[in-house]
Amino acid sequence: MTIHTDVKTAIETNLDLMINQTKAYLPFLRVAFPGVQDFSELVFNMMVGNALSVFISQCTMRLQSPSADDFAEFGKIVESYRNKVKELF
């Protein structure tokens, strides 16, 4: 099973929204995490965690259990956003 188009769209929409929100919250992140050396990696990891919950909840609403291939495809989707996050910093 590949990731359903609606699920992929929900993941991508969520990631795009989080990138836009990160731009607004960037000053807060610098104050809240003063010891962080690589903000792009911190933000990317938080975004992936959030997107993973979207992915699992979208599959659950369709009464589907994600397979290993689905998780691999999810990884490919979120990895494409790594450079977008790095551009913020």
All heavy atoms as an XYZ file, in Angstrom:
708
protein
N       0.850     -1.187      0.000
C       0.000      0.000      0.000
C       0.887      1.238      0.000
O       1.843      1.331      0.750
C      -0.875     -0.012      1.261
C      -1.728      1.208      1.425
S      -2.722      1.115      2.927
C      -1.939      2.397      3.876
N       0.576      2.158     -0.874
C       1.270      3.441     -0.841
C       0.409      4.431     -0.081
O      -0.786      4.216      0.114
C       1.540      3.963     -2.268
O       0.296      4.111     -2.939
C       2.420      3.006     -3.044
N       1.020      5.507      0.316
C       0.281      6.513      1.074
C      -0.807      7.108      0.189
O      -0.546      7.519     -0.944
C       1.232      7.614      1.585
C       2.202      7.026      2.604
C       0.457      8.766      2.202
C       3.209      8.012      3.140
N      -2.005      7.133      0.719
C      -3.153      7.694     -0.001
C      -2.884      9.170     -0.315
O      -2.250      9.875      0.465
C      -4.410      7.541      0.867
C      -5.673      7.787      0.133
N      -6.198      9.043     -0.021
C      -6.513      6.935     -0.507
C      -7.319      8.961     -0.716
N      -7.529      7.683     -1.016
N      -3.354      9.632     -1.455
C      -3.121     11.011     -1.899
C      -3.604     12.027     -0.867
O      -2.926     13.037     -0.630
C      -3.835     11.257     -3.244
O      -3.418     10.257     -4.175
C      -3.482     12.620     -3.801
N      -4.762     11.774     -0.260
C      -5.285     12.705      0.752
C      -4.381     12.772      1.981
O      -4.203     13.840      2.563
C      -6.697     12.298      1.188
C      -7.721     12.461      0.083
O      -7.439     13.205     -0.880
O      -8.800     11.863      0.187
N      -3.805     11.646      2.358
C      -2.902     11.609      3.507
C      -1.628     12.379      3.174
O      -1.143     13.179      3.979
C      -2.583     10.150      3.917
C      -1.545     10.111      5.023
C      -3.853      9.416      4.330
N      -1.096     12.158      1.982
C       0.109     12.879      1.553
C      -0.149     14.384      1.520
O       0.676     15.173      1.982
C       0.549     12.386      0.179
C       1.819     13.021     -0.302
C       2.254     12.468     -1.643
C       3.527     13.179     -2.087
N       3.975     12.749     -3.386
N      -1.302     14.786      1.027
C      -1.656     16.207      0.980
C      -1.758     16.781      2.388
O      -1.297     17.893      2.645
C      -2.987     16.400      0.225
O      -2.839     15.883     -1.097
C      -3.384     17.857      0.161
N      -2.340     16.032      3.312
C      -2.462     16.495      4.701
C      -1.085     16.677      5.333
O      -0.839     17.663      6.037
C      -3.304     15.514      5.519
N      -0.172     15.747      5.067
C       1.191     15.844      5.608
C       1.887     17.079      5.035
O       2.487     17.868      5.774
C       1.998     14.571      5.287
C       1.423     13.366      6.021
C       3.473     14.763      5.645
C       1.956     12.034      5.520
N       1.809     17.253      3.728
C       2.483     18.380      3.081
C       1.889     19.720      3.511
O       2.616     20.684      3.731
C       2.433     18.215      1.566
C       3.300     17.058      1.082
C       3.114     16.727     -0.381
O       2.085     17.125     -0.976
O       4.006     16.061     -0.938
N       0.578     19.781      3.656
C      -0.070     21.006      4.120
C       0.376     21.339      5.531
O       0.675     22.491      5.856
C      -1.607     20.848      4.069
O      -1.992     20.570      2.720
C      -2.307     22.104      4.550
N       0.449     20.306      6.373
C       0.899     20.501      7.745
C       2.339     21.013      7.786
O       2.649     21.944      8.531
C       0.766     19.183      8.512
C       1.198     19.292      9.944
O       2.347     19.006     10.250
N       0.287     19.682     10.805
N       3.210     20.440      6.978
C       4.608     20.870      6.945
C       4.742     22.300      6.426
O       5.524     23.092      6.968
C       5.438     19.908      6.103
C       5.679     18.532      6.734
C       6.228     17.549      5.707
C       6.615     18.633      7.920
N       3.977     22.643      5.384
C       4.016     24.016      4.866
C       3.543     25.018      5.916
O       4.133     26.084      6.083
C       3.152     24.138      3.604
C       3.771     23.437      2.401
O       5.018     23.325      2.357
O       3.007     23.018      1.512
N       2.486     24.657      6.626
C       1.975     25.523      7.690
C       3.016     25.715      8.784
O       3.241     26.829      9.252
C       0.688     24.939      8.269
C       0.079     25.677      9.458
C      -0.365     27.077      9.039
C      -1.093     24.893     10.009
N       3.677     24.634      9.159
C       4.689     24.736     10.209
C       5.885     25.575      9.770
O       6.475     26.295     10.577
C       5.130     23.351     10.666
C       4.095     22.690     11.547
S       4.688     21.166     12.301
C       4.705     20.094     10.890
N       6.255     25.508      8.500
C       7.352     26.352      8.010
C       6.964     27.818      8.119
O       7.747     28.654      8.576
C       7.731     25.971      6.569
C       8.520     24.659      6.575
C       8.543     27.074      5.900
C       8.850     24.110      5.214
N       5.746     28.154      7.735
C       5.286     29.540      7.839
C       5.201     29.995      9.293
O       5.538     31.132      9.620
C       3.941     29.718      7.149
C       4.063     29.629      5.645
O       5.089     29.980      5.079
N       3.026     29.148      4.994
N       4.768     29.113     10.178
C       4.694     29.460     11.593
C       6.088     29.621     12.196
O       6.295     30.466     13.059
C       3.918     28.387     12.369
C       2.442     28.412     12.100
C       1.719     27.290     12.821
O       2.304     26.259     13.145
N       0.430     27.485     13.059
N       7.034     28.829     11.727
C       8.398     28.922     12.242
C       8.981     30.304     11.973
O       9.692     30.857     12.807
C       9.289     27.830     11.613
O       8.749     26.556     11.959
C      10.715     27.925     12.121
N       8.663     30.876     10.826
C       9.139     32.221     10.502
C       8.657     33.222     11.555
O       9.401     34.102     11.976
C       8.654     32.642      9.118
C       9.281     31.847      7.995
C       8.661     32.209      6.659
C       9.173     31.305      5.553
N       8.504     31.565      4.276
N       7.425     33.064     11.997
C       6.867     33.981     12.990
C       7.435     33.722     14.384
O       7.622     34.651     15.167
C       5.349     33.861     13.027
N       7.714     32.460     14.702
C       8.157     32.097     16.047
C       9.673     32.040     16.198
O      10.174     31.683     17.261
C       7.573     30.742     16.463
C       6.100     30.783     16.698
C       5.223     30.058     15.906
C       5.571     31.577     17.713
C       3.858     30.107     16.130
C       4.200     31.626     17.935
C       3.359     30.887     17.145
O       2.016     30.926     17.360
N      10.410     32.389     15.175
C      11.864     32.291     15.219
C      12.493     33.057     16.386
O      13.351     32.507     17.086
C      12.458     32.749     13.887
C      13.912     32.435     13.645
C      14.188     30.952     13.838
C      14.304     32.858     12.242
N      12.065     34.294     16.658
C      12.649     34.984     17.821
C      12.398     34.236     19.138
O      13.285     34.158     19.991
C      11.947     36.346     17.824
C      11.510     36.544     16.414
C      11.182     35.180     15.905
N      11.209     33.669     19.293
C      10.902     32.895     20.497
C      11.797     31.657     20.599
O      12.302     31.338     21.679
C       9.436     32.463     20.503
C       9.148     31.372     21.492
C       9.069     31.651     22.847
C       9.003     30.058     21.073
C       8.827     30.640     23.773
C       8.765     29.044     21.984
C       8.680     29.340     23.341
N      12.002     30.969     19.486
C      12.813     29.756     19.505
C      14.245     30.052     19.944
O      14.847     29.288     20.690
C      12.821     29.095     18.125
C      11.498     28.497     17.671
C      11.589     28.042     16.226
C      11.084     27.352     18.566
N      14.772     31.185     19.515
C      16.144     31.550     19.889
C      16.246     31.829     21.395
O      17.267     31.528     22.008
C      16.604     32.751     19.086
C      16.753     32.434     17.613
C      17.398     33.582     16.857
N      17.320     33.389     15.431
C      18.138     32.638     14.701
N      19.092     31.986     15.307
N      17.994     32.539     13.406
N      15.193     32.371     21.986
C      15.192     32.638     23.433
C      14.893     31.357     24.212
O      15.519     31.082     25.239
C      14.156     33.734     23.781
C      13.997     33.888     25.280
C      14.560     35.059     23.140
N      13.951     30.561     23.729
C      13.535     29.347     24.446
C      14.608     28.263     24.437
O      14.675     27.464     25.374
C      12.247     28.810     23.834
N      15.430     28.231     23.404
C      16.467     27.201     23.286
C      17.833     27.860     23.090
O      18.428     27.763     22.016
C      16.156     26.265     22.119
C      14.834     25.570     22.226
C      13.734     26.020     21.500
C      14.674     24.473     23.049
C      12.513     25.386     21.600
C      13.456     23.830     23.153
C      12.363     24.290     22.430
N      18.350     28.532     24.126
C      19.587     29.299     23.959
C      20.832     28.448     23.693
O      21.791     28.928     23.108
C      19.726     30.046     25.290
C      18.976     29.218     26.265
C      17.852     28.600     25.493
N      20.820     27.203     24.087
C      21.995     26.358     23.911
C      22.062     25.620     22.591
O      23.024     24.908     22.324
N      21.063     25.780     21.764
C      21.007     25.035     20.508
C      21.959     25.659     19.489
O      21.945     26.866     19.264
C      19.557     25.008     19.958
C      19.511     24.388     18.580
C      18.656     24.256     20.908
N      22.780     24.805     18.889
C      23.725     25.268     17.876
C      23.131     25.211     16.468
O      23.444     26.034     15.630
C      24.998     24.416     17.920
C      25.722     24.500     19.251
C      26.229     25.906     19.529
O      26.707     26.586     18.641
N      26.098     26.340     20.773
N      22.294     24.213     16.209
C      21.734     24.009     14.866
C      20.205     24.083     14.940
O      19.534     23.081     15.135
C      22.183     22.662     14.318
C      21.811     22.457     12.865
O      21.168     23.357     12.272
O      22.160     21.399     12.308
N      19.690     25.287     14.802
C      18.241     25.480     14.888
C      17.491     24.774     13.761
O      16.368     24.327     13.949
C      17.883     26.970     14.891
C      17.964     27.589     16.242
C      19.084     28.314     16.613
C      16.950     27.443     17.159
C      19.186     28.883     17.863
C      17.033     28.000     18.415
C      18.154     28.726     18.772
N      18.101     24.679     12.598
C      17.402     24.022     11.498
C      17.123     22.563     11.819
O      16.043     22.052     11.526
C      18.187     24.148     10.191
O      19.410     23.451     10.252
N      18.075     21.893     12.459
C      17.867     20.490     12.818
C      16.819     20.362     13.929
O      15.975     19.469     13.889
C      19.192     19.869     13.260
C      19.172     18.366     13.311
C      18.970     17.703     11.967
O      19.326     18.275     10.920
O      18.409     16.590     11.965
N      16.851     21.254     14.904
C      15.857     21.250     15.980
C      14.451     21.430     15.413
O      13.539     20.650     15.716
C      16.143     22.361     16.992
C      15.044     22.616     18.031
C      15.098     21.570     19.123
C      15.182     24.003     18.600
N      14.281     22.436     14.584
C      12.965     22.727     14.015
C      12.516     21.585     13.106
O      11.355     21.165     13.154
C      12.990     24.074     13.254
C      11.725     24.272     12.445
C      13.182     25.218     14.234
N      13.426     21.057     12.298
C      13.067     19.950     11.415
C      12.586     18.745     12.227
O      11.575     18.131     11.898
C      14.240     19.566     10.512
C      13.931     18.435      9.585
C      13.106     18.630      8.486
C      14.441     17.172      9.813
C      12.799     17.581      7.629
C      14.149     16.121      8.960
C      13.328     16.328      7.862
N      13.296     18.416     13.296
C      12.900     17.273     14.127
C      11.534     17.493     14.772
O      10.715     16.563     14.850
C      13.954     16.997     15.196
C      15.206     16.395     14.619
O      15.173     15.758     13.575
N      16.315     16.603     15.283
N      11.257     18.712     15.226
C       9.932     18.994     15.806
C       8.843     18.883     14.737
O       7.758     18.360     14.996
C       9.916     20.377     16.449
C      10.732     20.460     17.718
S      10.511     21.955     18.704
C      11.015     23.234     17.601
N       9.143     19.357     13.535
C       8.167     19.290     12.448
C       7.882     17.844     12.046
O       6.732     17.481     11.790
C       8.666     20.087     11.238
C       8.628     21.579     11.448
S       9.376     22.507     10.087
C       8.406     21.957      8.701
N       8.924     17.029     11.986
C       8.735     15.619     11.616
C       7.896     14.903     12.668
O       7.006     14.114     12.332
C      10.096     14.910     11.409
C       9.916     13.403     11.302
C      10.780     15.446     10.169
N       8.135     15.196     13.938
C       7.328     14.593     14.996
C       5.865     14.960     14.864
O       4.976     14.112     15.016
N       5.608     16.218     14.544
C       4.231     16.666     14.359
C       3.623     16.024     13.113
O       2.481     15.561     13.131
C       4.201     18.191     14.253
C       2.812     18.733     14.271
O       2.097     18.613     13.289
N       2.429     19.341     15.375
N       4.391     15.990     12.022
C       3.891     15.402     10.775
C       3.637     13.905     10.938
O       2.710     13.361     10.326
C       4.881     15.651      9.643
N       4.440     13.237     11.773
C       4.225     11.809     12.011
C       2.876     11.567     12.679
O       2.156     10.638     12.312
C       5.350     11.239     12.869
C       5.254      9.758     13.206
C       5.296      8.914     11.936
C       6.375      9.353     14.150
N       2.518     12.431     13.622
C       1.207     12.264     14.264
C       0.080     12.524     13.270
O      -0.961     11.870     13.318
C       1.085     13.161     15.497
O       1.073     14.516     15.131
N       0.273     13.464     12.342
C      -0.728     13.708     11.293
C      -0.851     12.470     10.410
O      -1.951     12.020     10.094
C      -0.361     14.947     10.447
C      -1.234     15.062      9.211
C      -0.451     16.212     11.281
N       0.285     11.912     10.015
C       0.305     10.719      9.169
C      -0.437      9.560      9.818
O      -1.323      8.943      9.225
C       1.754     10.341      8.862
C       1.936      8.992      8.239
C       1.368      8.682      7.019
C       2.706      8.024      8.866
C       1.548      7.444      6.437
C       2.897      6.787      8.301
C       2.316      6.483      7.079
N      -0.105      9.278     11.072
C      -0.732      8.146     11.759
C      -2.224      8.391     11.981
O      -3.045      7.498     11.779
C      -0.003      7.848     13.080
C       1.393      7.311     12.763
C      -0.790      6.867     13.944
C       2.290      7.143     13.948
N      -2.597      9.619     12.352
C      -4.018      9.895     12.581
C      -4.808      9.838     11.280
O      -5.948      9.361     11.271
C      -4.214     11.246     13.269
O      -3.808     12.307     12.435
N      -4.215     10.289     10.183
C      -4.913     10.208      8.892
C      -5.117      8.750      8.474
O      -6.176      8.395      7.955
C      -4.127     10.958      7.805
C      -4.153     12.456      7.947
C      -5.512     13.039      7.650
O      -6.194     12.631      6.716
N      -5.938     13.984      8.460
N      -4.114      7.917      8.697
C      -4.265      6.488      8.384
C      -5.325      5.851      9.277
O      -6.146      5.054      8.814
C      -2.932      5.762      8.563
S      -1.702      6.165      7.315
N      -5.309      6.206     10.542
C      -6.270      5.654     11.490
C      -7.697      6.028     11.111
O      -8.607      5.193     11.197
C      -5.955      6.135     12.918
O      -4.618      5.762     13.240
C      -6.906      5.544     13.926
N      -7.905      7.269     10.685
C      -9.255      7.682     10.284
C      -9.750      6.883      9.091
O     -10.950      6.736      8.898
C      -9.276      9.179      9.942
C      -9.172     10.062     11.162
S      -9.515     11.821     10.873
C      -8.492     12.219      9.498
N      -8.835      6.337      8.306
C      -9.213      5.517      7.150
C      -9.194      4.021      7.498
O      -9.271      3.181      6.615
C      -8.268      5.804      6.002
C      -8.499      7.167      5.413
C      -7.370      7.578      4.478
N      -7.648      8.853      3.856
C      -7.585     10.032      4.452
N      -7.275     10.108      5.724
N      -7.839     11.146      3.804
N      -9.036      3.731      8.800
C      -8.991      2.357      9.305
C      -7.901      1.553      8.606
O      -8.097      0.396      8.235
C     -10.357      1.674      9.156
C     -11.516      2.339      9.898
C     -12.816      1.623      9.594
C     -11.247      2.372     11.388
N      -6.737      2.189      8.438
C      -5.602      1.532      7.819
C      -4.447      1.500      8.811
O      -4.291      2.408      9.619
C      -5.147      2.281      6.563
C      -6.191      2.352      5.479
C      -5.763      3.275      4.349
O      -4.910      4.116      4.521
N      -6.381      3.101      3.193
N      -3.666      0.480      8.711
C      -2.464      0.376      9.524
C      -1.266      0.590      8.597
O      -1.100     -0.151      7.630
C      -2.392     -1.004     10.169
O      -1.237     -1.103     10.952
N      -0.434      1.613      8.861
C       0.684      1.871      7.957
C       1.696      0.728      7.953
O       2.000      0.154      8.993
C       1.322      3.142      8.505
C       0.492      3.609      9.634
C      -0.511      2.567      9.948
N       2.191      0.415      6.785
C       3.200     -0.632      6.640
C       4.594     -0.009      6.685
O       4.752      1.211      6.726
C       3.006     -1.349      5.300
O       3.282     -0.457      4.232
N       5.599     -0.866      6.641
C       6.986     -0.376      6.621
C       7.225      0.476      5.374
O       7.932      1.489      5.428
C       7.957     -1.552      6.667
N       6.624      0.088      4.260
C       6.762      0.875      3.026
C       6.118      2.245      3.167
O       6.628      3.233      2.627
C       6.147      0.130      1.835
C       6.936     -1.111      1.449
O       8.149     -1.170      1.765
O       6.343     -2.011      0.842
N       5.004      2.310      3.882
C       4.332      3.588      4.112
C       5.224      4.522      4.933
O       5.326      5.710      4.643
C       2.997      3.394      4.826
C       1.981      2.666      3.972
O       2.092      2.724      2.728
O       1.081      2.030      4.551
N       5.872      3.961      5.956
C       6.771      4.776      6.770
C       7.984      5.236      5.958
O       8.464      6.348      6.135
C       7.208      4.023      8.025
C       6.160      4.010      9.097
C       5.454      2.857      9.390
C       5.870      5.165      9.817
C       4.484      2.841     10.368
C       4.892      5.160     10.813
C       4.201      3.999     11.085
N       8.456      4.380      5.061
C       9.574      4.768      4.189
C       9.155      5.912      3.270
O       9.907      6.869      3.060
C      10.053      3.572      3.377
N       7.948      5.818      2.726
C       7.434      6.890      1.863
C       7.228      8.174      2.672
O       7.518      9.275      2.184
C       6.127      6.459      1.205
C       5.651      7.422      0.142
C       4.433      6.929     -0.619
O       4.114      5.728     -0.545
O       3.801      7.773     -1.288
N       6.750      8.046      3.906
C       6.610      9.206      4.780
C       7.972      9.881      4.966
O       8.089     11.098      4.910
C       6.036      8.790      6.142
C       6.101      9.865      7.182
C       5.174     10.892      7.190
C       7.095      9.863      8.149
C       5.235     11.902      8.149
C       7.166     10.851      9.107
C       6.230     11.878      9.098
N       8.998      9.077      5.183
C      10.347      9.613      5.339
C      10.802     10.389      4.117
O      11.444     11.441      4.230
N      10.462      9.897      2.945
C      10.823     10.606      1.706
C      10.077     11.932      1.591
O      10.635     12.925      1.131
C      10.526      9.733      0.490
C      11.437      8.534      0.382
C      11.036      7.645     -0.774
C      11.849      6.357     -0.771
N      11.379      5.424     -1.804
N       8.831     11.940      2.015
C       8.033     13.175      1.953
C       8.631     14.232      2.863
O       8.854     15.367      2.447
C       6.555     12.905      2.335
C       5.884     12.025      1.284
C       5.796     14.221      2.503
C       4.526     11.487      1.712
N       8.896     13.863      4.109
C       9.401     14.868      5.056
C      10.836     15.270      4.751
O      11.224     16.414      4.990
C       9.248     14.420      6.528
C       7.790     14.256      6.898
C      10.046     13.176      6.828
N      11.626     14.361      4.223
C      13.019     14.690      3.900
C      13.094     15.800      2.850
O      14.012     16.613      2.877
C      13.766     13.438      3.414
C      15.239     13.651      3.181
C      16.013     14.035      4.429
O      15.636     13.602      5.538
O      17.009     14.768      4.301
N      12.105     15.850      1.980
C      12.108     16.899      0.955
C      11.928     18.293      1.565
O      12.199     19.296      0.902
C      11.015     16.623     -0.080
O       9.731     16.752      0.499
N      11.513     18.367      2.818
C      11.323     19.657      3.498
C      12.564     20.098      4.285
O      12.592     21.208      4.797
C      10.107     19.596      4.430
C       8.812     19.704      3.677
C       8.248     18.607      3.061
C       8.155     20.927      3.553
C       7.074     18.713      2.343
C       6.983     21.045      2.838
C       6.449     19.927      2.230
O       5.285     20.035      1.514
N      13.568     19.246      4.382
C      14.764     19.585      5.162
C      15.434     20.858      4.638
O      15.807     21.744      5.409
C      15.750     18.433      5.176
C      16.952     18.678      6.077
C      17.915     17.508      6.060
N      17.376     16.313      6.634
C      17.436     16.000      7.932
N      17.988     16.825      8.784
N      16.936     14.862      8.360
N      15.591     20.974      3.329
C      16.231     22.169      2.756
C      15.396     23.422      2.960
O      15.943     24.506      3.156
C      16.539     21.964      1.284
C      17.697     21.007      1.073
O      18.551     20.863      1.933
N      17.703     20.354     -0.063
N      14.088     23.280      2.920
C      13.212     24.433      3.163
C      13.408     24.962      4.582
O      13.394     26.164      4.814
C      11.748     24.066      2.934
C      11.399     23.798      1.498
C       9.934     23.431      1.341
C       9.589     23.096     -0.083
N       8.197     22.750     -0.262
N      13.595     24.054      5.533
C      13.821     24.458      6.913
C      15.198     25.101      7.050
O      15.345     26.130      7.703
C      13.675     23.250      7.875
C      14.076     23.633      9.286
C      12.246     22.727      7.855
N      16.196     24.528      6.392
C      17.551     25.092      6.468
C      17.599     26.511      5.909
O      18.369     27.337      6.369
C      18.540     24.196      5.734
C      18.900     22.965      6.514
C      19.992     22.169      5.837
C      20.315     20.964      6.710
N      21.411     20.193      6.154
N      16.761     26.795      4.909
C      16.723     28.135      4.315
C      16.250     29.193      5.312
O      16.547     30.356      5.146
C      15.834     28.143      3.078
C      16.416     27.383      1.906
C      15.426     27.233      0.750
O      14.308     27.813      0.831
O      15.775     26.549     -0.223
N      15.504     28.774      6.328
C      15.027     29.711      7.328
C      16.163     30.223      8.210
O      16.048     31.277      8.827
C      13.973     29.065      8.226
C      12.670     28.607      7.564
C      11.824     27.848      8.571
C      11.928     29.795      7.014
N      17.234     29.476      8.292
C      18.332     29.810      9.193
C      19.565     30.114      8.402
O      20.560     30.476      8.753
C      18.596     28.653     10.168
C      17.378     28.318     10.978
C      16.499     27.336     10.572
C      17.082     29.008     12.129
C      15.368     27.025     11.303
C      15.964     28.718     12.878
C      15.105     27.720     12.457
